[in-house]
């Protein structure tokens, strides 16, 4: 009989995960499932919001079946999800359209330019420390208002994915401070509140109430209990974005800790105790508890490029591609790739950037190209880390997490390129594990975020190979130069393709 367990559920880009853990962090059972990423046209990325709820219901029931534990053993529930998503709901809490996803959706390019010109970069940096990009929810809300006015008239709430799940569970619509900070330019990071100072016509009345991640915001309703199998009255915390829960799950909780999240995209969070000064190339943000801050950054595509190449080869397995890449020497024998297949977030901030592969000859084979993809991901990671350190935040410890950690060759390349050691946790369930911990923190099982350190054990440590690092230093300079010399052509091609 297990008592005092917590449930964590995370909704990702291509799939979802769930876990039940004891108050000491022991995994009782875990489960996963997949859902569709909807690409209506180039540059768009959407989810059917009902798939989030269907995933939650499936995972919860599957976990109860696998573990055999009673629903009364679950003391609290924590959720996380991709963010920011832009989902309009009607007065009944029903989705009015597919959810528009985070930075991989760059449909609001015109709105980003329009808002930036009207507000001014200096004001944007002053209020939120971040310039507008495809990662910001504000321009996507404006896109919705302009392009789908009839649906906008019916909108009662505009929420993100975690808000939607918590609402389905409890009937309450809330958003945590960390996720709210991604709703630029609607959030004032210094005052920690919604603001219309930068956008006078902003629909602030449609946005959820802001609260802290671990606050208990409601209980499982009778209706939600029938659907999920959870016990009515079970406590539910506000939850947060998947990247923040990923960071917690990997023990990234102390100043100088850096999370490198290897997923469909790559995301970075480094912990700090102060709100970092405005910077054009990184995202200073509030973190999960009062007086705690972080620097975030993100690539638009990393694992997605690996998946793209695998699909081109009719589903060639990553294991085989890894083996082929390992046989190729560092530098891919003269190949260099830009991984900007969906534009790029930090530090390039260019929705019209595109993928580039240069140096091809008849000598090159698929192993060369796949290694060039892995090396491109590593160059993008180095580019972001260098900008984080330029902001005055040296990396004390780097922790690798996410599906990409299954690739030994990718991890080694990243350490070689960045010259950083990387620690990989033994439990790599990711954000759902962090959610379960945060739920326990919300009900007092844990006293602070640092208590996660007693849960985390290390599986391996990846150290850089010096001779490879030297060569990659030369390639990294060419990587930076390649964007500069090809960006105009990429922009023109993007413009032509949109005609």
C-alpha positions as CSV (number, residue, x, y, z in Angstrom):
1,X,0.0,0.0,0.0
2,X,1.5,3.3,-1.1
3,X,0.2,6.4,0.7
4,X,1.1,10.0,0.2
5,X,2.0,9.7,-3.5
6,X,1.9,12.5,-6.1
7,X,1.0,12.5,-9.7
8,X,2.9,14.4,-12.4
9,X,1.6,14.9,-16.0
10,X,3.5,16.7,-18.8
11,X,2.2,17.5,-22.2
12,X,4.9,17.8,-24.9
13,X,5.1,18.7,-28.5
14,X,4.7,15.1,-29.9
15,X,3.7,13.2,-26.8
16,X,2.9,13.2,-23.1
17,X,4.3,11.5,-20.0
18,X,2.9,10.7,-16.6
19,X,4.4,9.4,-13.3
20,X,3.4,8.5,-9.8
21,X,6.0,8.9,-7.1
22,X,6.3,8.5,-3.4
23,X,6.9,11.5,-1.2
24,X,10.6,10.5,-1.2
25,X,10.8,10.5,-5.0
26,X,10.6,6.7,-5.7
27,X,8.9,6.0,-9.0
28,X,5.9,3.8,-8.6
29,X,5.0,3.8,-12.3
30,X,5.3,5.8,-15.4
31,X,3.5,6.0,-18.7
32,X,3.6,7.8,-22.0
33,X,1.5,8.4,-25.2
34,X,1.7,10.3,-28.4
35,X,-0.4,13.0,-30.1
36,X,-0.4,14.8,-33.4
37,X,1.5,18.0,-34.2
38,X,-0.6,19.8,-36.7
39,X,1.2,21.8,-39.4
40,X,-1.6,23.6,-41.4
41,X,1.0,25.4,-43.5
42,X,4.7,26.3,-43.4
43,X,5.6,28.2,-40.3
44,X,2.4,27.1,-38.4
45,X,2.3,24.6,-35.5
46,X,-0.8,23.7,-33.7
47,X,-2.4,21.1,-31.3
48,X,-6.0,20.1,-30.9
49,X,-6.4,21.0,-27.2
50,X,-8.7,18.0,-26.7
51,X,-5.7,15.8,-27.2
52,X,-4.1,17.3,-24.1
53,X,-7.1,16.3,-22.0
54,X,-7.3,12.9,-23.7
55,X,-3.6,12.3,-22.9
56,X,-4.2,13.3,-19.3
57,X,-7.1,10.9,-18.9
58,X,-5.2,8.0,-20.7
59,X,-2.1,8.5,-18.6
60,X,-3.9,8.6,-15.3
61,X,-6.0,5.5,-16.0
62,X,-3.0,3.7,-17.4
63,X,-0.9,4.5,-14.3
64,X,-3.6,3.3,-11.9
65,X,-3.9,0.1,-13.9
66,X,-0.1,-0.5,-14.1
67,X,0.6,0.3,-10.4
68,X,-2.6,-1.1,-8.9
69,X,-2.6,1.7,-6.4
70,X,-5.8,3.2,-5.1
71,X,-6.7,6.8,-6.2
72,X,-6.9,7.8,-2.6
73,X,-3.1,7.3,-2.4
74,X,-2.7,10.4,-4.7
75,X,-2.3,13.4,-2.4
76,X,-1.7,16.1,-5.1
77,X,-1.5,16.5,-8.8
78,X,1.0,18.7,-10.8
79,X,0.8,19.5,-14.5
80,X,3.1,21.1,-17.0
81,X,3.0,21.6,-20.7
82,X,4.6,23.3,-23.7
83,X,4.5,27.0,-23.4
84,X,3.4,29.5,-24.3
85,X,0.4,28.2,-26.2
86,X,-2.4,30.5,-27.3
87,X,-5.8,28.9,-26.8
88,X,-9.1,30.8,-26.9
89,X,-11.9,29.3,-24.9
90,X,-15.7,30.2,-25.0
91,X,-17.8,30.8,-21.9
92,X,-18.2,27.1,-21.4
93,X,-14.4,26.6,-21.3
94,X,-14.4,24.9,-24.7
95,X,-11.7,25.5,-27.3
96,X,-12.7,27.8,-30.2
97,X,-9.8,26.6,-32.4
98,X,-6.6,24.6,-32.3
99,X,-4.0,25.9,-29.9
100,X,-1.2,28.0,-31.5
101,X,2.1,26.7,-30.2
102,X,5.2,28.3,-28.8
103,X,8.3,29.4,-30.7
104,X,8.1,26.7,-33.4
105,X,5.0,28.6,-34.7
106,X,6.1,31.8,-36.4
107,X,2.8,32.9,-38.1
108,X,2.8,36.2,-36.2
109,X,5.8,37.6,-38.0
110,X,3.9,40.8,-39.2
111,X,2.5,41.3,-35.7
112,X,5.9,41.0,-34.1
113,X,7.2,43.7,-36.4
114,X,4.1,45.9,-36.0
115,X,4.2,45.7,-32.2
116,X,7.9,46.2,-32.0
117,X,7.7,49.3,-34.2
118,X,4.8,50.7,-32.2
119,X,6.2,50.0,-28.7
120,X,9.9,50.4,-29.4
121,X,12.7,48.0,-28.4
122,X,13.8,50.1,-25.5
123,X,10.4,49.9,-23.8
124,X,10.1,46.1,-24.5
125,X,13.5,45.6,-22.8
126,X,12.6,47.9,-19.9
127,X,9.3,46.1,-19.0
128,X,10.1,42.5,-19.6
129,X,13.8,42.3,-20.5
130,X,12.9,40.5,-23.7
131,X,12.3,41.5,-27.3
132,X,9.3,40.1,-29.2
133,X,9.9,36.9,-31.1
134,X,8.0,33.8,-32.1
135,X,8.3,32.7,-28.5
136,X,6.0,35.6,-27.3
137,X,2.3,34.9,-26.9
138,X,1.3,38.6,-27.4
139,X,1.8,38.8,-31.1
140,X,-0.1,35.5,-31.6
141,X,-3.0,36.9,-29.7
142,X,-3.0,40.0,-32.0
143,X,-2.8,37.7,-35.0
144,X,-5.9,35.9,-33.7
145,X,-7.7,39.2,-33.1
146,X,-6.9,40.4,-36.7
147,X,-7.4,37.2,-38.6
148,X,-10.2,35.4,-36.8
149,X,-12.4,38.2,-35.5
150,X,-15.6,36.2,-35.4
151,X,-13.9,33.6,-33.1
152,X,-12.4,36.4,-31.1
153,X,-15.8,37.8,-30.4
154,X,-16.8,34.5,-28.8
155,X,-13.7,34.3,-26.6
156,X,-14.1,34.3,-22.9
157,X,-10.6,33.3,-21.9
158,X,-7.2,33.1,-23.6
159,X,-5.1,30.4,-21.9
160,X,-2.0,28.3,-22.2
161,X,-2.0,24.5,-22.1
162,X,-1.3,24.1,-18.4
163,X,-4.1,26.5,-17.6
164,X,-6.5,24.5,-19.8
165,X,-5.6,21.2,-18.0
166,X,-5.9,22.7,-14.5
167,X,-9.3,24.2,-15.5
168,X,-10.6,20.9,-16.7
169,X,-9.5,19.4,-13.4
170,X,-10.6,22.1,-11.0
171,X,-12.8,24.6,-12.8
172,X,-10.3,27.4,-12.0
173,X,-8.2,29.3,-14.6
174,X,-4.8,30.3,-13.4
175,X,-1.3,30.7,-14.8
176,X,2.0,30.6,-13.0
177,X,4.4,33.6,-13.0
178,X,7.0,31.8,-15.0
179,X,4.6,31.0,-17.9
180,X,2.9,34.5,-17.6
181,X,6.3,36.0,-18.4
182,X,6.2,34.4,-21.9
183,X,3.0,36.4,-22.7
184,X,5.2,39.4,-23.7
185,X,4.3,42.3,-24.0
186,X,1.4,41.7,-21.6
187,X,3.4,41.1,-18.5
188,X,5.6,43.4,-16.4
189,X,8.4,41.2,-15.0
190,X,9.4,43.7,-12.4
191,X,5.9,44.4,-11.0
192,X,4.9,40.8,-11.5
193,X,1.5,41.6,-13.0
194,X,-0.4,41.8,-16.3
195,X,0.1,45.2,-18.0
196,X,-1.5,47.2,-20.9
197,X,1.2,49.8,-20.6
198,X,2.8,48.6,-23.9
199,X,-0.4,47.5,-25.6
200,X,-3.3,49.8,-24.6
201,X,-5.9,47.6,-26.4
202,X,-4.6,44.4,-24.8
203,X,-7.4,42.0,-23.8
204,X,-6.2,41.7,-20.2
205,X,-9.8,40.7,-19.1
206,X,-9.4,37.5,-21.0
207,X,-6.2,36.4,-19.3
208,X,-6.1,34.0,-16.3
209,X,-5.2,34.9,-12.7
210,X,-1.5,34.8,-12.0
211,X,-0.2,32.7,-9.1
212,X,2.9,30.8,-8.0
213,X,3.6,27.3,-9.5
214,X,3.2,25.4,-6.2
215,X,0.1,27.2,-4.9
216,X,-2.9,24.8,-4.4
217,X,-5.4,26.4,-6.8
218,X,-8.3,23.9,-6.5
219,X,-9.4,20.3,-6.1
220,X,-10.4,17.5,-8.5
221,X,-14.1,18.1,-9.3
222,X,-16.7,15.3,-9.4
223,X,-16.8,15.4,-13.2
224,X,-13.0,15.3,-13.5
225,X,-12.9,12.4,-11.0
226,X,-15.3,10.4,-13.2
227,X,-13.2,11.0,-16.3
228,X,-9.7,10.4,-14.8
229,X,-10.2,8.0,-12.0
230,X,-8.7,10.4,-9.5
231,X,-10.4,10.9,-6.2
232,X,-12.7,13.9,-5.9
233,X,-11.1,16.6,-3.7
234,X,-7.5,15.7,-4.5
235,X,-5.3,18.9,-4.4
236,X,-4.1,20.4,-7.7
237,X,-1.2,22.9,-7.9
238,X,-1.0,25.7,-10.6
239,X,1.7,23.9,-12.5
240,X,4.1,25.5,-15.0
241,X,5.8,25.2,-18.4
242,X,7.5,22.0,-19.4
243,X,10.9,23.5,-19.5
244,X,10.7,24.7,-15.9
245,X,9.6,21.3,-14.6
246,X,12.4,19.7,-16.7
247,X,14.9,21.9,-14.9
248,X,13.5,21.0,-11.5
249,X,13.5,17.3,-12.4
250,X,17.2,17.4,-13.2
251,X,18.2,19.2,-10.0
252,X,18.7,22.6,-11.6
253,X,17.8,24.7,-8.6
254,X,21.0,26.5,-7.5
255,X,22.6,29.6,-8.9
256,X,24.8,28.8,-11.9
257,X,23.0,25.5,-12.6
258,X,22.2,25.2,-16.4
259,X,19.7,22.9,-17.9
260,X,20.2,21.8,-21.5
261,X,17.0,20.2,-22.6
262,X,17.3,18.0,-25.7
263,X,13.9,17.7,-27.2
264,X,12.0,18.6,-30.4
265,X,13.6,22.0,-29.8
266,X,16.3,22.7,-27.3
267,X,15.7,24.9,-24.3
268,X,18.0,26.3,-21.7
269,X,17.4,27.6,-18.1
270,X,20.1,28.9,-15.8
271,X,19.2,29.8,-12.2
272,X,20.1,33.2,-10.7
273,X,19.1,35.2,-7.7
274,X,18.5,38.5,-9.5
275,X,16.5,39.7,-12.4
276,X,19.2,40.0,-15.2
277,X,19.5,43.2,-17.0
278,X,17.9,43.5,-20.4
279,X,19.5,41.6,-23.2
280,X,18.5,41.1,-26.8
281,X,19.7,37.5,-27.1
282,X,18.4,35.8,-23.9
283,X,15.2,35.8,-21.9
284,X,15.4,37.0,-18.3
285,X,12.5,35.7,-16.3
286,X,10.9,35.1,-13.0
287,X,11.3,31.4,-11.9
288,X,9.0,29.2,-9.8
289,X,9.1,30.8,-6.3
290,X,9.3,34.4,-5.0
291,X,12.8,36.0,-5.2
292,X,14.0,33.4,-7.6
293,X,14.9,34.2,-11.2
294,X,16.3,32.5,-14.3
295,X,17.8,33.1,-17.7
296,X,16.1,31.2,-20.4
297,X,16.9,30.7,-24.1
298,X,15.7,28.4,-26.8
299,X,16.4,27.0,-30.2
300,X,13.4,26.4,-32.5
301,X,14.5,23.0,-33.8
302,X,17.1,20.5,-32.7
303,X,15.6,17.0,-32.3
304,X,13.1,18.0,-35.0
305,X,15.9,18.1,-37.5
306,X,17.0,14.6,-36.5
307,X,13.4,13.5,-36.9
308,X,13.1,15.2,-40.3
309,X,16.2,13.4,-41.6
310,X,15.0,10.0,-40.2
311,X,11.7,10.5,-42.0
312,X,13.5,11.3,-45.3
313,X,15.1,7.9,-44.9
314,X,11.7,6.2,-44.4
315,X,12.0,6.0,-40.7
316,X,15.7,5.0,-40.4
317,X,16.3,4.4,-36.7
318,X,18.2,6.9,-34.6
319,X,20.3,4.0,-33.3
320,X,21.5,3.2,-36.8
321,X,22.0,6.9,-37.6
322,X,24.0,7.3,-34.4
323,X,26.3,4.4,-35.4
324,X,26.8,5.8,-38.9
325,X,27.6,9.3,-37.4
326,X,30.1,7.8,-34.9
327,X,32.1,6.4,-37.9
328,X,32.5,9.9,-39.3
329,X,35.3,12.1,-37.9
330,X,34.6,15.4,-36.2
331,X,33.7,18.1,-38.7
332,X,31.8,15.6,-40.9
333,X,34.6,15.8,-43.4
334,X,33.8,19.3,-44.6
335,X,30.0,19.5,-44.0
336,X,28.4,22.3,-42.1
337,X,24.6,22.7,-41.4
338,X,22.4,25.5,-40.0
339,X,19.5,23.9,-38.0
340,X,17.1,26.8,-38.5
341,X,14.4,24.7,-40.1
342,X,11.6,26.6,-38.4
343,X,13.4,30.0,-38.1
344,X,15.4,30.5,-35.0
345,X,14.8,31.8,-31.5
346,X,17.8,32.8,-29.5
347,X,20.2,34.3,-30.2
348,X,19.4,34.8,-33.9
349,X,15.8,35.9,-33.3
350,X,14.9,35.4,-37.0
351,X,11.6,33.7,-37.9
352,X,12.7,33.7,-41.6
353,X,16.0,31.9,-41.0
354,X,16.2,28.6,-42.8
355,X,18.2,25.4,-42.8
356,X,21.4,25.4,-44.8
357,X,23.7,22.5,-45.7
358,X,27.0,23.4,-47.2
359,X,30.1,21.5,-48.4
360,X,28.4,18.6,-50.0
361,X,30.3,16.4,-52.5
362,X,29.7,13.1,-54.1
363,X,31.9,11.6,-51.4
364,X,29.4,12.4,-48.6
365,X,26.9,9.8,-47.3
366,X,24.0,9.8,-44.9
367,X,26.3,9.3,-41.9
368,X,28.1,12.5,-42.8
369,X,24.8,14.4,-43.1
370,X,23.5,13.1,-39.8
371,X,26.7,13.9,-38.0
372,X,26.5,17.4,-39.5
373,X,23.0,17.7,-38.0
374,X,24.3,16.7,-34.5
375,X,27.1,19.1,-34.8
376,X,24.8,21.9,-35.9
377,X,22.7,21.3,-32.8
378,X,25.8,21.5,-30.7
379,X,26.9,24.8,-32.4
380,X,23.4,26.2,-31.6
381,X,23.8,25.2,-28.0
382,X,27.2,26.8,-27.8
383,X,25.8,30.0,-29.3
384,X,23.2,30.2,-26.6
385,X,25.5,29.3,-23.7
386,X,28.0,32.0,-24.8
387,X,25.3,34.6,-24.7
388,X,24.2,33.5,-21.3
389,X,27.7,33.8,-20.0
390,X,28.1,37.2,-21.7
391,X,25.2,38.4,-19.5
392,X,27.3,37.7,-16.5
393,X,26.1,34.2,-15.6
394,X,28.9,31.7,-15.8
395,X,27.9,28.1,-15.9
396,X,28.6,26.3,-12.6
397,X,27.2,23.0,-13.6
398,X,25.5,21.8,-16.8
399,X,22.8,19.1,-16.7
400,X,21.5,17.3,-19.8
401,X,17.9,16.1,-19.9
402,X,15.4,15.0,-22.5
403,X,15.1,12.4,-25.3
404,X,18.3,13.5,-26.9
405,X,20.3,12.2,-23.9
406,X,19.7,8.7,-25.3
407,X,22.3,9.6,-28.0
408,X,25.8,9.2,-26.6
409,X,27.3,10.6,-29.8
410,X,25.2,13.8,-29.6
411,X,26.1,14.3,-25.9
412,X,29.8,13.9,-26.7
413,X,29.7,16.3,-29.6
414,X,27.9,18.9,-27.5
415,X,30.6,18.6,-24.7
416,X,33.3,18.8,-27.3
417,X,31.8,21.9,-28.9
418,X,30.9,23.7,-25.7
419,X,33.9,22.5,-23.7
420,X,31.5,21.8,-20.8
421,X,31.1,18.7,-18.7
422,X,27.5,17.4,-18.8
423,X,25.8,15.5,-16.0
424,X,22.9,13.1,-17.0
425,X,20.4,12.0,-14.3
426,X,19.6,8.4,-13.8
427,X,15.9,9.2,-13.9
428,X,15.2,10.9,-17.3
429,X,11.4,11.0,-17.1
430,X,11.8,14.8,-17.4
431,X,9.1,17.3,-16.7
432,X,6.4,14.9,-15.3
433,X,8.9,13.9,-12.6
434,X,9.4,17.6,-11.8
435,X,5.7,18.0,-11.7
436,X,5.3,15.3,-9.1
437,X,8.0,16.9,-7.0
438,X,6.3,20.3,-7.3
439,X,3.0,18.9,-6.3
440,X,4.6,17.5,-3.2
441,X,6.2,20.9,-2.5
442,X,2.7,22.4,-2.7
443,X,1.3,20.2,0.0
444,X,4.3,20.4,2.3
445,X,6.0,17.1,1.5
446,X,9.1,19.1,0.6
447,X,10.3,22.4,2.1
448,X,12.2,24.0,-0.8
449,X,13.1,23.4,-4.4
450,X,16.6,22.3,-3.3
451,X,15.0,19.2,-1.7
452,X,14.9,17.7,-5.3
453,X,18.6,17.2,-4.9
454,X,18.0,14.2,-2.6
455,X,15.9,12.7,-5.4
456,X,18.4,13.1,-8.2
457,X,21.2,10.6,-8.8
458,X,23.6,10.8,-11.7
459,X,23.9,8.2,-14.4
460,X,26.9,9.5,-16.3
461,X,29.2,12.5,-16.8
462,X,30.3,13.5,-20.3
463,X,33.6,15.3,-20.6
464,X,35.0,17.2,-23.6
465,X,37.8,15.7,-25.8
466,X,40.4,18.4,-26.1
467,X,41.5,17.7,-29.7
468,X,37.9,17.7,-30.9
469,X,37.2,20.9,-29.1
470,X,40.0,22.7,-30.9
471,X,38.7,21.6,-34.3
472,X,35.1,22.5,-33.4
473,X,36.3,26.0,-32.5
474,X,37.2,26.6,-36.1
475,X,33.9,25.1,-37.3
476,X,31.9,27.2,-34.9
477,X,33.4,30.4,-36.4
478,X,32.3,29.2,-39.8
479,X,28.8,28.3,-38.4
480,X,28.4,31.9,-37.3
481,X,29.7,33.2,-40.6
482,X,27.4,30.9,-42.6
483,X,24.3,32.5,-41.2
484,X,25.6,36.0,-41.9
485,X,26.4,35.2,-45.6
486,X,23.2,33.2,-46.3
487,X,20.5,35.0,-44.3
488,X,19.6,37.4,-47.2
489,X,19.0,34.5,-49.6
490,X,17.0,32.6,-47.0
491,X,14.8,35.6,-46.4
492,X,14.2,36.0,-50.1
493,X,13.3,32.4,-50.5
494,X,10.9,32.6,-47.5
495,X,9.2,35.6,-49.0
496,X,8.8,34.0,-52.5
497,X,7.4,30.8,-50.9
498,X,4.7,32.8,-49.1
499,X,3.3,34.4,-52.3
